[in-house]
Amino acid sequence: MKPEDLRSEVARLLGDETRVLTNAAVVERLSKDFYWYSPVLRRQLEDKRGDLVAQPVSRDEVCAIAGFAWQAGVPVTVRGAGTGNYGQCIPLAGGIVLDMSRMDRMDEITADGTAVCQPGTRLATIEAEARAKGWELRMYPSTLAKATAGGFLAGGSGGIGSVKHGGLRDFDNVRGIEIVTVEEKPRRLLRTGGEIHEVLHCWGTNGIFTEVRLALAPAVEWTQCALAFDSYEECFDFGFEIAANAKWDKRLVTIFEWPIPSFFSPISQTVAEGKALAFVMIASAQMDALRAATTKAGGEVTFAGAYTGPKTQPLLSDYTWNHTTLWAMKADPLWTYIQAGFSPDRAREQFRTLRERFGREILFHIEFMKNGEGRMIPGSIPLVYFTSEERLNEIIDTCREIGVSIANPHMNSLEDSGRFRSDNLQIRSRQSYDPRGLLNPGKMISYKSEAVAQ
């Protein structure tokens, strides 16, 4: 289809040409995410973009776009806020970028603690409204201020709160996802229970989200604090104890070895020169006990302040999870990262092996999180100093050899992202919900579309 014909048809379907964007700079911006965290993806994806951006405001408009895409064979790549790092929402085959930012209505917070909203609703909005009613998000990414509910469920896996509540796929943290299929006659389907895993963390390849339902937790009065220790080993051991011991009510336990804390220039008051640092969000009622435990373990509380919501200043979670990588890149653009899971039993041995082999090319950054079996895992987003793709792959291969799990953020496919299911549930659901493979094509590389199969 010619570009002008595609624009005309999409404008007709939406009934509003102002919500069809074709300006080259705008299309470029809305075709990209934070893929440039990876020097490998930066090279591979920098020239990829959609043909236009459509901004629906209703389910009916989404259904109209989906039906048209099926009929015309036009690819559709769904976009939230674009805060992901794998290039999840970068279209590889052009077509329509479906920007869901205008579908941002917060529908309700139910009496049993479920947030029901449209996919473009910002997580910060949900957190603020939930806390006003005595609830809070079970988890959220470090991009809380910008990230949307739909984008988080399509491309995220956990975040602040996962130390207490696990990941998105655990413990019924996601109660429901409504999707629109891409077929001759698009269907609206509500996935609940085990059906959620057909579409959760599928990068928008298995349906277009039009409603999400997130389980909430009773709100807690939190204190955020920074704890400094003379060595990384002491900091890690203390953090593991706080994370794994059920007596502590915590929302975040993050460990940084030096010099990572030196990259956090806006909050330099929390940093002790040359020391490892822990960021902890603890129930305020336990702050005195945490302070005493820190001192007993040889540490020092360098900062403590109330968490009052997403606009808290300073907000220490702005320096955790993959925001840590961003601050490192600001200090030196050759820093990048990997996503790893250390063994709760062998982590210290694994740290030693990596340090002996790669020295300071790798810096340890731990995010403790509970897995689906309730066990505390030293999840990790280590910093890696990039010298070549070959060296990066050598570090990744070594991690896997010594039992460190890797979700490779330098690969642009769902299979390499660490959340692909070995039972092929995601592939089977795509055969039903997007048989022609028009949603974000090229990202589920195991899938053969109906057109190819025939």
Secondary structure, DSSP 8 states (H G I E B T S, - for coil): --HHHHHHHHHHHHT-GGGEE--HHHHHHHT--SGGGSHHHHHHHTT---SEEE---SHHHHHHHHHHHHHHT--EEEESS---SS-TT--SS-SEEEE-TT---EEEE-TTSEEEE-TT-BHHHHHHHHHHTTEEES-B-TTTTT-BHHHHHHH----BTHHHH--TTSTT-EEEEEEE--SSS--EEEEEGGGGGGTTTSTTSS-EEEEEEEEEEE---EEEEEEEESSHHHHHHHHHHHHH-TTS-EEEEEEE-TTGGGG-GGGGGG--TT-EEEEEEEEGGGHHHHHHHHHHTT-EEEEEEEE-STT-SS-GGGGSTTHHHHHHHHH-TTEEE-EEE--TTTHHHHHHHHHHHHGGGEE-EEEEEE-TTS-EEEEE--EEE-S-HHHHHHHHHHHHHTT-EEE-TTS-SGGGTT---TT-HHHHHHHHH-TT--BSTTSSTT---HHHH-
